[in-house]
Amino acid sequence: MDYSELVKAIQAGDDKKAGQLCSEAIPILKKYLISKVNASPENAEDAVQQMFEYVIPRIQKNEINSPTGLLSYMLTGARHSYYKIVRDFDLDRYDEMEEELVSEADQAWKLMNEDQESILLKCIKKLKSHYRDLVEFLFEHPEAESNDIAERFDISQNNAWIRKHRVLQQLNECVKQYF
């Protein structure tokens, strides 16, 4: 997105165009906050809104002179707004809210774990049979060292180490394709 267009629209008083461009920027800014500072979607949305309430008047007053640096400015502003939301959190309501969050978080984790498990199973099925056997062994014995693997598969310790790292690398590359 060309953020210089947002600056021009705000300075020209074109509320329709500015609103459209802000709407396009909101998901980008929310994703940034969710991924970088672990904000909840609701807090991310509030932080982005607060950031726009700060940035738009600055643009109108010509205090932001570099449209090319606007994205960086908005990201920083949204992050600071999020930190302010977290800092000003009402601790008196924490116990009340904690009960609501636990069930939702558990449900979200369960869905995410099911998703990840499904992806991992797909990737394991793509492996050659001797690698699948090794992965099964590693899941059954997560603490297994190279010597345990070597003994189980009747191979050298060096070969066991190499196979383990190759299979983990293959699984990692496969899983990345789904994200």
Number of C-alpha atoms within 10 A of each C-alpha: 9 11 17 16 14 23 23 16 20 20 18 12 12 12 12 11 16 20 14 12 19 16 11 12 17 16 14 13 21 25 17 17 24 16 10 10 13 12 20 15 13 11 19 26 21 16 26 28 17 18 22 17 11 15 18 18 14 14 20 16 10 12 11 16 13 13 17 12 12 19 17 11 16 18 18 15 19 27 23 16 22 24 16 13 16 13 10 9 11 9 10 8 9 10 9 10 11 10 10 10 11 11 11 11 11 11 12 12 12 12 12 12 12 12 11 15 12 12 18 17 12 14 19 21 11 14 16 10 11 12 19 16 14 18 19 13 15 15 11 10 12 10 9 12 14 19 17 14 22 17 12 12 14 12 13 14 16 12 15 22 15 13 18 18 12 13 19 14 12 16 20 13 12 18 17 10 9 10 7
